[in-house]
Amino acid sequence: MSLSDQLQKHWQRVDAVGILLLPLSLVYWLVITARRWAYAVGVLKVHRFPVPVVVVGNLTVGGTGKTPFVMALTERLVGRGWQPGVVSRGYRGAFSQATLVPPDGDPRQFGDEPVLISRKTGLPVVVARKRAEGVRQLIRESVDIVVSDDGLQHRAMGRCAEIALIDEMEGFGNGFLLPAGPLREPSRR
C-alpha cells in the first residue's frame, strides 16, 4: 500500500496517526491563514479581470469530479449564449508559460484533464502555472467568461463565484487539515 493510500485511509477517521500529525496541521493552518490575510489586506495581489471568473474546486485532497462538472457547466454556459474558456493548472504538464491546449494535444505536455476538456468541449482551454496569466490568454481568445478547473485555493486569481464540490462518500474525512486530514482549508469556508 502506497503512502498516499495509507494517508487516505487514516484521513477517514480520527486515529493515532491523525492525532500525531495535528501539530503539523497547526503549522499548515497558520501558513494558509497568513496567506489568506495577505490577500485580503493587499499585501499579496489579487488579479482582477474584465470578464467573470468562476472557480470550480474542492476543499479536500483528491478527486471530486471537478473536470466533468466543468465540462457540464461550460456546456450550460454555451447554451445560454456565453463564450466560455477554461483555465487549468495542467498538473504534470510540460509547459513553461500560459499555453492554449489544442484538441489533439498530448496529455504529457498539457496534462490529462485540460486535453480531455479541450477535446470534449471544443472550447479554448489554457494551461498556466500562474492562472492569472491563463485568464489573460483566454481573454485574448475572445471568451466572455472563464471557468477555472480547480483553483479554489489560488487566491491570486480574482473571481466572481466559487463552486466547491464535496465527495458524497468521503465528505470532509476526519475533519482535520493537511497532513492530519484531507482538508486543504477549514470546511467552514
N, C-alpha and C positions, 0 to 999 in steps of 0.2 A: 504494500500500500504506500503510495507516494505521500510526501509531507503535506501536499495540498489536500489530498483525500483525508488524511488524518485530522488536519485542522478543521475541515468542513464537518467532519463527524463530531468533533468537540464543540464546534460553534452552534450545534443544535440543542445543547443542554448546558446547564450550569454544572461544571465539574471541577476537579482539582486543577486541570490544565488551564482552564479559563481563569480561575482564581489566581493562579501563579502568574499569568500574563497581564493581570489587571494593572500593575504599576506601569508597564509599557503602554497600555491603553490610555492611562492618565497622561503620559508624555504626549502621545498622539493627539489626545483631546486638546491639550494646551497649544500644540502647534496649529491645529485646524482652527481653534478659537482665535488665536492671534492673527492668523491669516484672514479669517472672515472679518475681523475687526479692521485690519489694514485696508481691505477693500471698502468696507463701509465708511471709513473716515477719509478715504482718498490717498492714503499712503501708497497703496498699490492701485494702478489704473484699471478702471473698467472701461472697455472699449464699447462705444455706442455706435449704432448703425442706422441708416435711413430706411431700413426695412425691418419688419418684425422678425424676431428670432425666437423660436420655440425649442426648448431643450427637452429631450426625452432622455431620462436616465433612471438610476436606481440608487437607493441608499445602502445597498449591500453589495458585497463582492459576489461575482458570478452572474450567470445569465438569467435574465427575467423576460426575455422575448422582446428586447428593445428594437432590434432590427426589423422583425416582422411588423411590429407596431408602427415604426417609422414609415415602412412601405405602405401600410394601410392608411396612415394619416396623410401622407403625401397624395395618395390616390383620392382621398376625400377632398383635399385642398384643390386639386386639379378639377374635380367635379364641381367645385364651387367657383371656378373661374380664376383661381390663383395660379401663379407660375412658380412653384417651389423649387428649391435646390436643397441638397443635403450636405452638411459638413460632418466629417468624421476624423477621428484621430488617426485611423488607419493602423491599428496595432499590428506590429510585426511587419509592417510595410518597409520597403527600402526606397525612401524618397527624402529629399533634403529641404524642399520648400513646398508651399501650397501648390497642389497639382490636381488638375481635372482628371477624373478617372474615366477612361474610355470603356464603353460597354464590353469590349473584348479584352479588357485589361487583365494583366497577370496578378492573381491574388498574392503572389510572393512579393510583388513590387508595391501593391497598394493596400493589401490586407483583404481577407476573405469577405468581410461584411460590406465594405464600400463597393467592391466589384459586384457582389450579389445585388445590392441596391441599384447600382447603375444598370445592370443587365435587366432586372425585373421591371424597373420603372421607366427607363429611358430618360430620366431626369438628370440634370447636372449634379454630379457628386464630386466634392473636392475633399482630398485628404490633406491634413495640415497638422504639424506638431503644435503650432500655435493656432488655435481655432479662429482667432480674430482675423488672421491672415486668410484663412479659408473662407470666412464670411465675405471678406472684401473681394476675393476671387469670384465668388458666386454672384456678387452684385455686378461685377464686370460681365458676367454671363447673362445679365438681364433678368434675374429672378426677382420676385417681389415679396417673397417670404422665405426664410431659411429655417430648416429643421435640423437640429443637431442630434446625431445618433450618439448618445452618451454625452457627457459633459456637464452633468449636474454639479459636480464639484469644481468645474473650471470657471471660477468666478470672474476671470479677466474678460470673458465673453459676455457682454451685456445681453439681456433677454427680456422679452415682454411676457413670457409664460414658461412655466416648468411643468412637466408631466413626469411624476415619479411612479415607476412601475414596481410592484411588490410581488414576489413569487408567492403564489397561493399556498403552496405546500411548505415552503421554508419560512415564510414570514420574515421576522427580524431575528430569527435564530434565538440565541440565548440573551439577546438584547445588549450585548457588550460591543464596544468599539474595537476596531483592529488593534492589536492582533488577538485579543482575548475572545473576540466575537467577529461576526461578519459585517458589522456596520462601518461604513465609510464616514458617517457622521451621525449625530444623535437622531433617533427616529422621530422625535417631536417636531423636527423640521417639516 
